[in-house]
Amino acid sequence: MEEKNHIYPIFDRMMTRQDKEELLGQHSVMIWFTGLSGSGKSTVAIALERELHKRGLLCRILDGDNIRSGINNNLGFSETDRVENIRRIAEVSKLFLDSGIITIAAFISPNNDIREMAANIIGKDDFLEIFVSTPLEECEKRDVKGLYAKARKGEIKNFTGISAPFEIPEHPALSLDTSKLSLEESVNRLLELILPKVKNVK
């Protein structure tokens, strides 16, 4: 009996990314923040989104709160689950990019292999890796969630920066140390990098 294939390619009939970008008047790009817990990734990402929004640019932030409470709520923190977490984030990001939306991700993503995987899924031409290089000592001082204290006591296993390594990005598009830069300075540096890439396409 002949097996029927119910999967039909429709990509040639769908509106293209260029169509969406022309509608929105912007180029989409992936802005991927990586760094230790407490480094300031989400704070800078949120401030960046506000500044881009003021300029009439449509953005979407992805971070641990809105990802792990939804699409990735079935994943834990094993090595396998961490990789799958980033893989799904990258695939979702690609859908946003294909819709013409500037996408901002803020995840520890602690090693070069996992970030390379994300870049390959999204497309390296669209992938801007931002290393929030705030030192561990400063991140521990902030420790607003008490995670470092628990990790030091052994209550949290495989905690990045304490009992699990963080690999410094080899060639980030930009490095930001939020222990030295104000939030405004960090965002201004990001805008200098990003605005020329997302300029109006109408």
Salt bridges, closest charged atoms under 4 A:
GLU21 OE2 - ARG17 NE 3.18
GLU21 OE1 - HIS27 ND1 3.57
GLU51 OE2 - LYS54 NZ 3.03
GLU51 OE1 - ARG55 NH1 3.03
GLU84 OE1 - ARG87 NE 2.81
GLU84 OE2 - ARG88 NE 2.78
GLU116 OE2 - LYS124 NZ 2.54
ASP126 OD2 - ARG17 NH1 2.87
GLU129 OE2 - ARG115 NE 2.88
GLU138 OE2 - ARG142 NE 3.20
GLU140 OE2 - ARG152 NH2 2.56
